[in-house]
Amino acid sequence: MANGYEQRVFNPSYITEILKAHSLSLNKKYGQNFLVNRAVAERLFRYAHIGKQNTLLEIGPGIGTLTFSLAERAKQVIAVEIDRGFAHWLGEKLAERGQKNIKIIQGDFLKLSPAIIFEHGTPDKAVSNFPYSICLKAIVRCLEEYPCVGEIVGTVQKELAQRVCAVPNEKNYSAVSVYVQALAHVRIMEKDLSPRNFFPAPEVTSAILRLTRFGDGTPFNREIFKRVVKASFSSRRKSLVNNLCAMKGFSDKKTVRSIVDAHFHNVDIRAEQVSVEGFMRLARSIEALGTL
């Protein structure tokens, strides 16, 4: 654009100037840490493979550090901002620029009905510098409530990226790892983004995470799968059998042992030793019992 806002907004001094001039303030509970390294942003855009056919969902645009650059590359950007001050300011900026392919929705993405998003378009990708306070919940909500979103690419805490991508027998392997990997292929594109790439600088190292939804749908009952996985990891010191027996509606230890033995040939196996595919088979067998 003619005024070069997309360039200047990566400058922390310019951001500070905007905040002061418009009486805007950063709220720590919203996890507001703007990505200010344009080179990192450009790589993020490349990882997302954005084209003019794409409608993008952006969660937490802030002052539009990524928003206007995304709009240059895509058909449309639907940006959800919880902070009223930032949302109002972005609306004024859009009017000033005469920008037609960005829609700002003020609200909490975790509580916002998907129907409100769909009033303005059908996003096929989510690309964000995810607010640290909600990034995992936001990613899971995209996977659960927005089946039209085929790909999610964004900056997240490095620790979160490692949890999401962990495999069996790794210390970070958890219910989150299993659940997310059952819904999408996950990959860490960059794992050591310094706090210096953000303003204000967070206290953690960040990563760029990409998730690609499996195109064949979910070959299991998602709710039962989620319950089984959550119960399985409820106590890491206990065996899979003992954890599953504590799950409401499924307490017959003999039956539990029989199912676990049939699938894994080891009644003492623990959740952290079971693959995502193993949990899928386990959940289908438990579902077949009709007790949950």
Residue pairs with C-beta under 8 A, 6 or more apart in sequence:
1 68
1 72
1 97
3 97
5 64
5 68
5 93
5 97
6 68
6 69
6 72
7 38
8 14
9 15
9 18
9 63
9 64
9 65
9 68
10 35
10 36
10 37
10 38
10 41
10 65
11 36
12 36
12 199
15 34
15 36
15 63
15 65
15 199
18 24
18 63
18 89
19 25
19 26
19 63
22 85
22 89
23 85
24 63
24 85
24 86
24 89
25 85
26 32
26 200
27 83
29 133
30 60
30 82
30 83
30 131
30 133
31 60
31 131
31 132
31 133
31 134
31 135
32 60
32 62
32 83
32 131
33 129
33 132
33 198
33 199
33 200
33 201
33 202
34 62
34 63
34 65
34 129
34 198
34 199
35 41
35 44
35 65
35 66
35 129
35 155
35 197
35 198
36 65
36 197
36 198
36 199
37 196
37 197
37 198
40 155
40 190
40 193
40 197
40 208
41 65
41 66
41 69
43 189
43 190
43 208
44 66
44 127
44 129
44 153
44 154
44 155
44 208
45 69
45 70
45 73
45 127
47 153
47 189
47 208
47 210
48 125
48 127
48 151
48 153
48 210
49 151
50 56
50 70
50 73
50 74
50 125
50 127
51 73
51 74
52 73
52 74
52 75
53 75
54 73
54 74
54 75
54 124
54 125
55 74
55 75
55 76
55 77
55 78
55 121
55 122
55 123
55 124
55 125
56 70
56 74
56 76
56 77
56 78
56 123
56 124
56 125
56 126
56 127
57 78
57 79
57 80
57 117
57 123
57 125
57 126
57 127
57 128
57 142
57 146
57 149
58 66
58 67
58 70
58 77
58 78
58 79
58 80
58 126
58 127
58 128
59 79
59 80
59 109
59 126
59 128
59 130
59 131
59 134
59 138
59 154
60 80
60 81
60 82
60 109
60 128
60 129
60 130
60 131
60 134
61 67
61 79
61 80
61 81
61 86
61 90
61 104
61 128
62 81
62 83
62 86
62 129
63 86
63 89
63 90
64 79
64 90
64 93
65 129
66 127
66 128
66 129
67 77
67 79
67 90
67 102
68 97
68 99
68 102
70 77
70 127
71 77
71 99
71 101
71 102
74 101
75 101
76 101
76 102
76 103
76 120
76 121
77 101
77 102
77 103
78 103
78 105
78 117
78 120
78 121
78 123
79 90
79 102
79 103
79 104
79 105
80 105
80 106
80 107
80 109
80 112
80 117
81 87
81 90
81 104
81 105
81 106
81 107
82 106
82 107
82 108
82 109
82 131
84 106
87 104
87 105
87 106
88 106
90 104
91 104
93 99
94 102
94 104
103 120
103 121
105 112
105 116
105 117
105 120
107 116
109 134
109 138
109 141
110 134
110 137
110 138
110 141
114 145
114 146
117 123
117 146
122 148
123 146
123 148
123 149
124 148
124 149
124 150
124 151
125 149
125 150
125 151
125 152
125 153
126 142
126 146
126 149
126 151
126 152
126 153
126 154
127 152
127 153
127 154
128 138
128 154
128 155
129 154
129 155
129 198
130 138
130 139
130 154
130 155
130 156
131 138
132 156
132 157
132 202
132 204
135 154
135 156
135 157
135 160
136 156
136 160
136 164
136 176
139 152
139 154
139 156
139 164
139 180
139 209
139 211
140 179
140 180
142 149
142 152
143 149
143 152
143 180
143 183
143 184
143 211
143 213
144 183
144 222
147 213
149 213
150 212
150 213
150 215
151 210
151 211
151 212
151 213
152 184
152 209
152 210
152 211
153 189
153 208
153 209
153 210
153 211
154 208
154 209
155 193
155 206
155 207
155 208
155 209
156 206
156 207
156 208
156 209
157 202
157 204
157 205
157 206
157 207
158 191
158 192
158 193
158 204
158 205
158 206
158 207
159 172
159 204
160 207
160 209
161 188
161 191
161 207
161 209
162 172
162 188
162 191
162 207
163 172
163 174
163 176
163 177
164 176
164 177
164 180
164 181
164 186
164 209
164 211
165 177
165 181
165 186
165 187
165 188
165 209
166 172
166 173
166 174
166 177
167 173
167 177
167 275
168 272
168 273
168 274
168 275
169 272
169 273
170 272
173 272
174 233
174 272
175 229
175 230
175 232
175 233
175 271
177 276
178 229
178 233
178 274
178 276
178 279
179 225
179 226
179 229
180 186
180 211
181 276
182 218
182 220
182 225
182 276
182 279
182 280
183 213
183 214
183 218
184 211
184 212
184 213
184 214
185 211
185 212
185 214
186 209
186 210
186 211
187 209
187 210
187 211
187 212
188 207
188 208
188 209
189 207
189 208
189 209
189 210
190 207
190 208
191 207
192 205
192 207
193 205
193 206
193 207
193 208
194 205
195 201
195 202
195 203
195 204
195 205
195 206
197 206
198 206
219 280
220 280
220 283
220 284
220 287
221 283
221 284
221 287
224 283
224 286
224 287
224 292
225 279
225 280
225 283
227 247
227 292
228 244
228 247
228 279
228 282
228 283
228 286
229 271
229 279
229 283
231 243
231 244
231 246
231 247
232 240
232 243
232 244
232 271
232 274
232 279
232 282
233 243
233 271
233 272
234 243
234 246
235 242
235 243
236 270
236 271
236 272
238 270
239 267
239 268
239 269
239 270
240 260
240 264
240 269
240 270
240 271
240 274
241 253
241 256
241 257
241 260
241 267
241 268
243 271
244 250
244 256
244 260
244 286
245 251
245 252
245 253
245 256
247 292
249 291
249 292
250 256
250 286
250 289
250 291
250 292
255 289
257 267
259 282
259 285
259 286
260 266
260 267
260 269
260 282
261 267
262 285
263 278
263 281
263 282
263 285
264 274
264 278
274 282
286 292
